[in-house]
Amino acid sequence: MKPALRLEVLVVDDDPAIRDSLRRVLEHAGHTVTEAESGERALAILDGQRVDAVLLDIAMPGINGLEALVRIREMAPDTGVIVVTGEGTVANALKAGQRGAYDFIEKPPDRERLLDVLAEAAQVTRLRRTTEAGVPSDLGILGKSPAAQGLIETIRRVAPSEGRVLITGENGAGKELVAQAIHTLSRRAQGPFVKINCAAIPKDLVESELFGYERGAFTGALQSKKGRFELADHGTLFLDEIGDLSAEAQAKLLRAIETGEAERVGGTRTSRFDVRVVSATNRDLSEAIEAGEFRRDLFYRLNVLPIHVPPLRERQADVALLAQTFLERFTGIEGKAAKRLSEEAERMLEEYAWPGNVRELRNLMERAAILVEGPEVGAEDLAPWLESAGPREESAGLRGKIERREAEEVRKALEAANWNVTQAAAGLGIDRTNLHRKMRKYGISRR
């Protein structure tokens, strides 16, 4: 059975062994591969063939990868290019990003990361093509619910402007996807899309990450480095988890936004930049302002165009569509036979509260694609993986029925084994740890 997701990928590397290795990984995942042994050959291929993504080496004779990248961006500006190289230096990563590479992966690439980045780059490629062709695009945000359609319409209205955007929503709801869609549909689409997770940066490194630093500015600064504002010049800077910035970092960010300029750490020269700032947070910044944890003036600078991403529990009509789409994607990536969700499984997923939102659903479908045998994923396959948050109402709906049935089977197995957990687990075809977990879940004990 052919996988649901098929991409046309151009692999460019002068080493035939590397090309062969990448080709086998990609073809195993169901993709079609064209090979080029040089930058010149890659450009010739792209002159007459459209591809979804390019995997490009840097160190090649003739036209090297960085030179080829510039030419590819001129010839096929909508095509995502992923630089795959053994020269894993920060300098090369920065140069590749400045020349329009979608991402940078070191050799030997991790298979899962390679396939994930490839799928994301191809999604951006197809989105750009449908947008340029004037064909309506779902922006990568699937959904027929009023909440999803309202979000898509808001993105379409906001994207062409130059106004700063503040995206709010729960963890896992898709805020980064919204930010990427805004950039892709903006007038800055040909410029860089640079992202930074403010919550993941140590307090003492925030300034150097945002504004860069000069050689010798501090211990370990062996060479100068551009900051995210400089890297995002003429493009979009996505500040994720903006609510977690320290007070000191907030003050410096405010000044940079207001003046459009900044100095590198340890530097004396002021650099100007042309950047559209898009921010995101899962916090209620109004509460953070009242608590003295977030600057009111910074909030007003960032919140020019607000967008709220609804949680998945408010998009019940989209759950089955999203689940099946993710399931098809991951069976394709894993090279598995196609699977479908049973009607009972779909109803159970629609009843679930989804505390982890779309990210939780995506992870669940990846697990099902890998672990569930056979062509159909049933409710009984998924129920044990949804136990952390429970159904919307205690013991309600289809999932409640499945849980009651499972609890009854567990109790019967224990009683038949005279409450010998090892024997009962063997009878149920599960291990002792799993049985103990189910006993705790259902409150089953020998009275």
Helices and strands as residue ranges (DSSP letters): E 8-12, H 16-28, E 32-36, H 39-48, E 53-56, H 65-75, E 80-85, H 90-98, E 103-106, H 111-132, H 146-158, E 165-168, H 175-184, E 193-197, G 198-200, G 203-205, H 206-211, E 212-213, E 225-226, H 228-231, E 235-240, G 242-244, H 247-259, E 261-263, E 270-272, E 275-281, H 285-290, H 296-302, E 305-308, G 312-314, G 316-318, H 319-333, E 340-341, H 343-351, H 357-371, E 376-377, H 379-382, G 383-386, H 397-416, H 421-428, H 432-442
